[in-house]
Amino acid sequence: MSIVASAPISVLILDDHSLFREVVARLLDAEEGISVCGQCAAVEEAVAILSSERVDVILLDYDLGTELGTEFLKSLRLFKETPRILMVTAGMTEGAKREALSAGAAGIVLKHSPPEILIEAIRKTASEDAPSHSNSQAKGYAESRHNPVILLRERHLTSRQSAVLRGILDGLGNRAIGETINASESAVKAVIQELFQKAGVRSRSQLVRIAFEKHSRDWIGSR
């Protein structure tokens, strides 16, 4: 019986610095299990590539010269199948980091990180089974002077978040969900906002769609 090899992780690089793109593309193409499907400097070019290529992970610069990477995150809502986004940046303010993670970025890694850290981040971002340990909204895979922080958006749900999501999937309103889990209506609303942030969405209908399309195993399980 022949063994079918799994497809390599398809990576798109969106950065306005051509030298950086070339260096990263060569680095990743030499790595087993990773393939660069394209590289570009502007959002419009990236959207065109997404329309014709399978992309698993996008390496997205925050500062694109005349554009901000967080604006590109909004463009992704136009696509039925959206890749995961890994912000690769020279630096971002804490507010910009929170904005990117809330808008749907899976993680943030600094450009001066060692190559192996970037490769690890790509693999973890692409993996549905990436390990997860909560640390507020983000987590650090590595943190030291020589091993810069990689922030990845927490994907697994807490027990309360799971209970609220079950209520939403059952079509319950906030008050009914609160009665089910013995919590106030305002507490339920707060948990729903947490779910929106984790899913990178802004409405219940979008949350339900993402839960079924991308998290049927880890969020919904045998439901």
PAZAPA-4460 file (N, C-alpha, C; in steps of 0.05 Angstrom, whole numbers, plus 32768, in hexadecimal, padded with zeros to 4 digits):
% residues 223
    n_x    n_y    n_z   ca_x   ca_y   ca_z    c_x    c_y    c_z   seq   type   mol
   8011   7FE8   8000   8000   8000   8000   8012   8019   8000     1      M     A
   800D   802B   7FEE   801D   8043   7FEC   8015   8057   8001     2      S     A
   8028   8067   800A   8023   807C   801E   8022   8097   8010     3      I     A
   800C   80A5   8014   8009   80C0   8007   8015   80D5   801A     4      V     A
   8029   80E3   8011   8036   80F7   8021   8023   810F   8024     5      A     A
   8023   811B   803C   8012   8132   8041   801D   814A   8032     6      S     A
   800B   815C   8029   8013   8173   801A   8024   8186   802C     7      A     A
   8038   8193   8021   8048   81A6   8031   8037   81BE   8039     8      P     A
   803F   81CB   804F   8032   81E3   8057   8037   81F9   8042     9      I     A
   8022   8204   8037   8024   8218   8022   8025   8234   802E    10      S     A
   803A   8243   8029   803E   825C   8036   803F   8273   8022    11      V     A
   8031   8288   8028   8031   82A1   8018   803F   82B7   8029    12      L     A
   8052   82C5   801D   8060   82DA   802C   8057   82F5   8022    13      I     A
   804C   8305   8034   8042   8320   802D   8053   8334   803D    14      L     A
   8066   8341   8030   8079   8353   803D   8083   8367   8028    15      D     A
   8085   8381   802F   808D   8394   801B   80AB   8396   8017    16      D     A
   80BB   8386   8026   80D8   8386   8022   80E0   836E   8012    17      H     A
   80E8   8373   7FF9   80EE   835D   7FE7   8105   834B   7FF0    18      S     A
   811A   8357   7FFC   8130   8347   8006   8127   8333   801C    19      L     A
   8117   833D   802E   810D   832C   8044   80FD   8315   8038    20      F     A
   80EB   831C   8025   80DB   8307   8018   80EC   82F1   800B    21      R     A
   8101   82F9   7FFD   8112   82E6   7FEF   8121   82D4   8002    22      E     A
   812B   82E0   8018   813A   82D0   802C   8128   82BC   8039    23      V     A
   8110   82C5   8041   80FE   82B3   804F   80F4   829D   803C    24      V     A
   80EE   82A5   8023   80E5   8291   800F   80FA   827B   800B    25      A     A
   8113   8282   8009   8128   826E   8005   812B   825D   801E    26      R     A
   8129   8269   8035   812A   825A   804E   8114   8245   8050    27      L     A
   80FC   824D   804A   80E5   823B   804C   80E4   8226   8037    28      L     A
   80EC   822D   801E   80EC   8219   8009   8101   8203   800D    29      D     A
   8115   8209   801E   8129   81F5   8024   8120   81E3   803C    30      A     A
   810A   81EB   8048   8100   81DC   8060   80EC   81C6   8057    31      E     A
   80F0   81AE   8060   80DF   8198   8059   80C3   819D   8064    32      E     A
   80AF   8198   8054   8093   819B   805C   8088   81B7   805A    33      G     A
   8097   81CA   8050   808E   81E5   804C   8094   81EE   8030    34      I     A
   8081   81FB   8023   8084   8205   8008   8079   8221   8005    35      S     A
   8088   8233   7FF9   807F   824F   7FF5   8070   8250   7FDA    36      V     A
   8057   8256   7FDC   8046   8257   7FC4   8046   8273   7FB6    37      C     A
   8050   8287   7FC5   8051   82A1   7FB9   805C   82B6   7FCC    38      G     A
   8064   82CC   7FC2   806D   82E3   7FD3   8065   82FD   7FC5    39      Q     A
   805E   8311   7FD5   8054   832A   7FCA   8058   8340   7FDE    40      C     A
   8055   8359   7FD4   805A   8371   7FE4   8040   837F   7FEC    41      A     A
   802A   8379   7FDF   8011   8388   7FE4   7FF9   8376   7FE8    42      A     A
   7FE6   8381   7FF6   7FCE   8371   7FFC   7FBF   8368   7FE3    43      V     A
   7FBE   837A   7FCF   7FB0   8373   7FB6   7FBC   835B   7FA8    44      E     A
   7FD7   8359   7FA9   7FE5   8342   7F9D   7FDF   8329   7FAD    45      E     A
   7FDE   832B   7FC7   7FD9   8314   7FD8   7FBD   8309   7FD3    46      A     A
   7FA9   831B   7FD0   7F8E   8312   7FCB   7F8C   8303   7FB0    47      V     A
   7F9B   830C   7F9C   7F9C   82FF   7F82   7FA7   82E3   7F85    48      A     A
   7FBC   82E0   7F94   7FC9   82C6   7F98   7FB6   82B3   7FA7    49      I     A
   7FA8   82BD   7FBB   7F95   82AD   7FCA   7F7E   82A3   7FB9    50      L     A
   7F78   82B1   7FA3   7F62   82A9   7F92   7F6A   8291   7F80    51      S     A
   7F84   828C   7F7E   7F8C   8277   7F6B   7F9E   8261   7F78    52      S     A
   7FA8   8266   7F90   7FBA   8253   7F9D   7FAF   824A   7FB8    53      E     A
   7FB7   8231   7FBF   7FB1   8227   7FDA   7FC6   8232   7FED    54      R     A
   7FBD   8240   8001   7FCF   824D   8015   7FC7   8244   8031    55      V     A
   7FDA   8239   8040   7FD4   8230   805B   7FDB   8246   806F    56      D     A
   7FF2   8252   806B   7FFB   8267   807E   8005   827F   806F    57      V     A
   7FFE   8297   8078   8008   82AF   806C   801B   82BD   8080    58      I     A
   8034   82C2   8078   8046   82D2   8088   8041   82EF   8081    59      L     A
   8036   82FD   8094   802C   8319   808F   803B   832D   809F    60      L     A
   8047   8340   8091   8055   8357   809E   8040   836A   80A8    61      D     A
   8045   8376   80BF   8031   8389   80CA   8032   83A4   80BA    62      Y     A
   804B   83AE   80B5   804E   83C7   80A7   8054   83C1   808A    63      D     A
   8041   83C5   8078   8045   83C0   805C   804A   83D9   804C    64      L     A
   8055   83ED   8059   805B   8407   804C   8043   8419   804B    65      G     A
   8032   8416   8036   801A   8426   8033   8002   8419   8040    66      T     A
   8005   8400   804A   7FEF   83F1   8055   7FF7   83E4   8070    67      E     A
   7FE4   83DD   8080   7FE9   83CE   8098   7FE0   83B1   8095    68      L     A
   7FEF   839F   809F   7FE8   8382   809D   7FCD   837C   80A9    69      G     A
   7FC5   838A   80BD   7FAB   8385   80CA   7F94   838A   80B7    70      T     A
   7F98   839D   80A4   7F83   83A2   8090   7F7F   838A   807E    71      E     A
   7F95   837B   8079   7F94   8364   8068   7F82   834E   8075    72      F     A
   7F83   834D   808F   7F73   8339   809E   7F56   833C   8097    73      L     A
   7F4D   8355   8093   7F31   835A   808C   7F2A   834F   8070    74      K     A
   7F3E   8350   805E   7F39   8346   8043   7F34   8328   8042    75      S     A
   7F40   831A   8056   7F3D   82FD   8056   7F21   82F3   805A    76      L     A
   7F10   8305   8065   7EF4   82FD   8069   7EE5   82F8   804F    77      R     A
   7EF1   8301   8039   7EE4   82FD   801F   7EE8   82E1   8015    78      L     A
   7EFA   82D2   8021   7F00   82B7   8018   7EF3   82A2   8029    79      F     A
   7EE8   828D   801C   7EDB   8278   802B   7EEF   8268   803B    80      K     A
   7F06   8261   802E   7F1C   8253   803C   7F32   8267   8042    81      E     A
   7F35   826D   805C   7F49   8281   8063   7F62   8274   8070    82      T     A
   7F7A   827B   8067   7F92   8270   8073   7F97   827D   808E    83      P     A
   7FA9   8271   809D   7FB1   827C   80B7   7FC6   8292   80B2    84      R     A
   7FC5   82A6   80C3   7FD8   82BC   80C0   7FEC   82BD   80D6    85      I     A
   8006   82BE   80CF   801B   82C2   80E2   8028   82DD   80DC    86      L     A
   8025   82EF   80EF   8031   830A   80EC   804F   8307   80F0    87      M     A
   805F   8310   80DD   807C   8311   80DF   8085   832E   80DC    88      V     A
   808E   8339   80F2   8091   8356   80F3   80AB   835F   8101    89      T     A
   80B5   8377   80FB   80CC   8382   8108   80C3   838C   8124    90      A     A
   80AA   8391   8128   80A0   839A   8141   8084   83A4   8140    91      G     A
   8075   83A1   8155   8059   83AA   8157   8054   83B3   8173    92      M     A
   8043   83C7   8176   803B   83D0   8191   8029   83BA   819D    93      T     A
   8025   83BB   81B7   8013   83A8   81C4   7FF7   83AA   81BA    94      E     A
   7FEF   83C3   81B4   7FD4   83C7   81A9   7FD1   83BB   818D    95      G     A
   7FE6   83BD   817D   7FE5   83B2   8162   7FE5   8393   8164    96      A     A
   7FF4   8388   8177   7FF4   836B   817A   7FD8   8361   8181    97      K     A
   7FCB   836F   8194   7FB0   8367   819C   7F9D   8369   8185    98      R     A
   7FA0   837F   8175   7F8E   8383   815E   7F92   836C   814A    99      E     A
   7FAB   8365   8145   7FB0   8350   8131   7FA5   8335   813A   100      A     A
   7FA9   832E   8153   7F9F   8315   815E   7F80   8314   815E   101      L     A
   7F74   832B   8165   7F57   832D   8166   7F4B   832B   814A   102      S     A
   7F5A   8335   8136   7F51   8336   811A   7F54   831B   810D   103      A     A
   7F61   8308   811A   7F63   82ED   810E   7F7F   82E2   810A   104      G     A
   7F94   82F2   8110   7FAF   82E8   810D   7FB4   82D1   8120   105      A     A
   7FC1   82BC   8117   7FC7   82A5   8128   7FDE   82AA   813B   106      A     A
   7FF0   82BB   8132   8008   82C0   8143   8019   82D7   8139   107      G     A
   802D   82DE   8149   8040   82F4   8142   805C   82EB   8148   108      I     A
   806E   82EE   8135   808A   82E8   8139   809B   82FF   812F   109      V     A
   80B1   8305   813D   80C2   831B   8136   80D5   8313   811F   110      L     A
   80DB   8326   810E   80EC   8321   80F7   8109   8319   80FE   111      K     A
   8112   8322   8115   812D   831B   811D   812F   8301   812D   112      H     A
   8119   82F2   812D   8119   82D8   813A   812B   82C5   812A   113      S     A
   8138   82B1   8137   8147   829D   8128   8136   828E   8114   114      P     A
   8141   8285   80FE   8131   8277   80E9   8121   8260   80F4   115      P     A
   812D   8250   8107   811E   8239   8111   8105   8241   8121   116      E     A
   8105   8259   812C   80EE   8262   813B   80D7   8269   8127   117      I     A
   80DE   8275   8111   80CA   827B   80FC   80BE   8262   80F1   118      L     A
   80CF   824E   80EB   80C6   8235   80E0   80B4   8226   80F4   119      I     A
   80BC   8226   810D   80AB   821A   8122   8090   8228   8123   120      E     A
   8090   8242   8122   8077   8251   8123   8065   824B   810C   121      A     A
   8070   8248   80F4   8061   8241   80DC   8054   8225   80E0   122      I     A
   8063   8212   80E9   8058   81F7   80ED   8042   81F7   8102   123      R     A
   8046   8205   8118   8032   8206   812D   8019   8215   8124   124      K     A
   801D   822A   8114   8006   8239   810A   7FF6   8228   80F7   125      T     A
   8003   8218   80E6   7FF5   8208   80D2   7FE8   81EF   80DF   126      A     A
   7FF1   81E7   80F6   7FE7   81CE   8102   7FCD   81D2   8111   127      S     A
   7FB9   81C2   810B   7F9F   81C3   811A   7FA3   81B9   8136   128      E     A
   7FB8   81A9   813B   7FBC   819D   8155   7FD2   81AB   8165   129      D     A
   7FD7   81C5   815F   7FEC   81D3   816D   7FE5   81D4   818B   130      A     A
   7FF9   81CE   819D   7FF4   81CF   81B9   7FEC   81EB   81C2   131      P     A
   7FDD   81ED   81D7   7FD3   8207   81DF   7FD2   8209   81FE   132      S     A
   7FDE   821E   8209   7FDD   8224   8225   7FD6   8241   8229   133      H     A
   7FBF   8246   8235   7FB4   8261   8235   7FC6   8275   8244   134      S     A
   7FC9   828C   8239   7FD7   82A2   8246   7FCA   82BC   823D   135      N     A
   7FB3   82C2   8249   7FA2   82D8   8241   7F99   82D2   8224   136      S     A
   7F9E   82E5   8212   7F95   82E1   81F6   7FAA   82D4   81E5   137      Q     A
   7FC3   82D5   81EE   7FD9   82CA   81DE   7FEC   82B9   81EF   138      A     A
   7FFE   82AB   81E2   8011   829A   81F1   802C   829E   81E6   139      K     A
   8041   8298   81F5   805C   829A   81EC   8068   827E   81E8   140      G     A
   8071   8278   81D0   807E   825F   81CB   809B   8261   81D3   141      Y     A
   80A7   8278   81D2   80C2   827C   81DA   80C6   8299   81E3   142      A     A
   80D6   829D   81F8   80DA   82B8   8201   80F5   82BA   820F   143      E     A
   8108   82C8   8202   8121   82CE   820E   812F   82E2   81FC   144      S     A
   8146   82EC   8204   8154   82FF   81F3   815C   82F4   81D8   145      R     A
   8163   82DA   81D8   816C   82CD   81BF   8155   82BE   81B1   146      H     A
   813F   82BC   81BE   8129   82AC   81B3   810F   82BC   81B6   147      N     A
   810B   82D0   81A4   80F5   82E3   81A7   80D9   82D6   81AA   148      P     A
   80C8   82E6   81B5   80AD   82DC   81BA   809D   82D5   81A0   149      V     A
   8090   82BF   81A0   807D   82B8   818B   8062   82B7   8199   150      I     A
   804F   82C8   8190   8035   82C8   819C   8022   82BA   8189   151      L     A
   8013   82A6   8194   7FFF   8298   8184   7FE4   829B   8192   152      L     A
   7FD0   82A0   8182   7FB5   82A4   818D   7FAC   828A   8199   153      R     A
   7FA2   828B   81B1   7F97   8273   81BE   7F7F   8268   81AF   154      E     A
   7F7F   824E   81A8   7F6A   8243   8197   7F58   8230   81A7   155      R     A
   7F62   8223   81BB   7F51   8211   81CA   7F3F   8221   81DD   156      H     A
   7F28   8215   81E3   7F14   8222   81F3   7F15   821A   8211   157      L     A
   7F0F   822D   8222   7F0B   8227   823E   7EF0   8218   8241   158      T     A
   7EEC   820C   8259   7ED3   81FE   825D   7EBB   8210   825B   159      S     A
   7EBE   8229   8265   7EA7   823C   8263   7EA2   8245   8246   160      R     A
   7EB8   8249   8237   7EB5   8251   821B   7EA8   823A   820B   161      Q     A
   7EAF   8221   8212   7EA3   820A   8204   7E85   8209   820A   162      S     A
   7E7D   820E   8223   7E61   820D   822B   7E51   8223   821D   163      A     A
   7E5D   823B   821B   7E4F   8251   820D   7E4C   824A   81EF   164      V     A
   7E61   823F   81E4   7E60   8238   81C7   7E4A   8223   81C3   165      L     A
   7E48   820F   81D4   7E33   81FB   81D2   7E17   8208   81D2   166      R     A
   7E14   821C   81E4   7DFB   822A   81E5   7DF5   8239   81CB   167      G     A
   7E09   8246   81C0   7E06   8254   81A6   7DFE   8240   8190   168      I     A
   7E0C   8229   818F   7E06   8215   817B   7DE9   820A   817E   169      L     A
   7DDF   820A   8197   7DC4   8201   819C   7DAF   8217   8197   170      D     A
   7DB9   822E   818F   7DA6   8244   8188   7D9C   8253   81A0   171      G     A
   7DA9   8251   81B7   7DA0   825F   81CF   7DA8   827C   81D0   172      L     A
   7D98   828D   81DC   7D9F   82A8   81E1   7DB2   82AB   81F9   173      G     A
   7DBC   82C3   81FD   7DCF   82C7   8213   7DC3   82C1   822E   174      N     A
   7DAA   82C8   8233   7D9D   82C3   824D   7D9B   82A5   8251   175      R     A
   7D92   8296   823D   7D8E   8279   823F   7DA9   826C   8243   176      A     A
   7DBE   8275   8236   7DD9   8269   823A   7DE2   826E   8256   177      I     A
   7DDD   8287   8260   7DE4   828D   827C   7DD7   827B   8290   178      G     A
   7DBD   8275   828C   7DAF   8264   829E   7DBA   8247   829D   179      E     A
   7DC3   823F   8285   7DCE   8224   8282   7DE9   8221   8291   180      T     A
   7DFA   8236   8290   7E14   8234   829C   7E16   8243   82B7   181      I     A
   7DFF   824C   82C0   7DFE   825B   82DA   7E0F   8273   82DA   182      N     A
   7E0B   8284   82C5   7E1B   829D   82C3   7E09   82B3   82BA   183      A     A
   7E11   82CC   82C0   7E01   82E3   82B9   7E02   82E8   829B   184      S     A
   7DEE   82F7   8291   7DED   82FC   8274   7E06   830C   826B   185      E     A
   7E0F   831F   827C   7E27   832E   8275   7E40   831D   8274   186      S     A
   7E41   8309   8285   7E58   82F6   8285   7E58   82E6   826B   187      A     A
   7E40   82DE   8262   7E3D   82CF   8249   7E47   82E0   8232   188      V     A
   7E3F   82FA   8232   7E47   830C   821C   7E65   830E   821C   189      K     A
   7E72   830F   8233   7E8F   8311   8234   7E9D   82F9   8228   190      A     A
   7E91   82E1   822F   7E9D   82C8   8224   7E99   82C7   8205   191      V     A
   7E82   82D1   81FC   7E7D   82D1   81DF   7E92   82E2   81D1   192      I     A
   7E99   82F9   81DD   7EAE   830A   81D1   7EC9   82FC   81D1   193      Q     A
   7ECE   82EC   81E5   7EE7   82DC   81E5   7EE7   82C8   81CE   194      E     A
   7ED0   82BB   81C9   7ECD   82A9   81B3   7ED1   82B6   8198   195      L     A
   7EC5   82CF   8196   7EC9   82DE   817D   7EE7   82E3   8178   196      F     A
   7EF5   82EA   818D   7F12   82F0   818A   7F21   82D7   8182   197      Q     A
   7F1B   82C0   818E   7F29   82A8   8187   7F23   829F   816B   198      K     A
   7F0B   82A3   8162   7F03   829B   8147   7F0A   82B0   8132   199      A     A
   7F10   82C8   813B   7F15   82DE   8128   7EFC   82E7   8119   200      G     A
   7EE5   82E7   8127   7ECC   82EF   811B   7EBF   8305   812B   201      V     A
   7EA7   830E   8120   7E99   8324   812E   7E7C   831E   8133   202      R     A
   7E72   8307   812B   7E56   8300   812E   7E52   82E3   8136   203      S     A
   7E3B   82DD   8140   7E34   82C1   8148   7E34   82AF   812F   204      R     A
   7E29   82B8   8119   7E28   82A7   8101   7E43   82A1   80F7   205      S     A
   7E56   82B4   80F8   7E71   82AF   80F0   7E7F   829C   8103   206      Q     A
   7E79   829F   811D   7E85   828D   8131   7E7C   8270   812C   207      L     A
   7E63   826C   8127   7E58   8251   8121   7E66   8245   8109   208      V     A
   7E69   8255   80F4   7E75   824C   80DB   7E92   8243   80E0   209      R     A
   7EA1   8254   80EE   7EBD   824E   80F3   7EBF   8235   8105   210      I     A
   7EAD   8233   8119   7EAE   821C   812B   7EAB   8202   811C   211      A     A
   7E98   8201   8109   7E93   81E9   80F9   7EA9   81E4   80E4   212      F     A
   7EB1   81FA   80D7   7EC4   81F7   80C0   7EE1   81F2   80C9   213      E     A
   7EE9   81FF   80DF   7F05   81FD   80E7   7F0B   81F1   8102   214      K     A
   7EF6   81EE   8112   7EFB   81E4   812D   7EE7   81CE   8135   215      H     A
   7EDF   81BE   8121   7ECC   81A9   8127   7ED6   8195   813B   216      S     A
   7EF1   8190   813B   7EFC   817C   814D   7F03   8188   8168   217      R     A
   7F11   819F   8169   7F1A   81A9   8183   7F05   81B9   8192   218      D     A
   7EF2   81C6   8184   7EDE   81D6   8191   7EC4   81C8   8195   219      W     A
   7EBC   81B8   8180   7EA2   81AB   8181   7EA4   818E   8188   220      I     A
   7EBA   8181   8180   7EBE   8165   8187   7EAA   8152   817C   221      G     A
   7EA0   8141   818D   7E8D   812C   8184   7E70   8136   8183   222      S     A
   7E6D   8150   8187   7E52   815C   8187   7E43   8156   816D   223      R     A
***
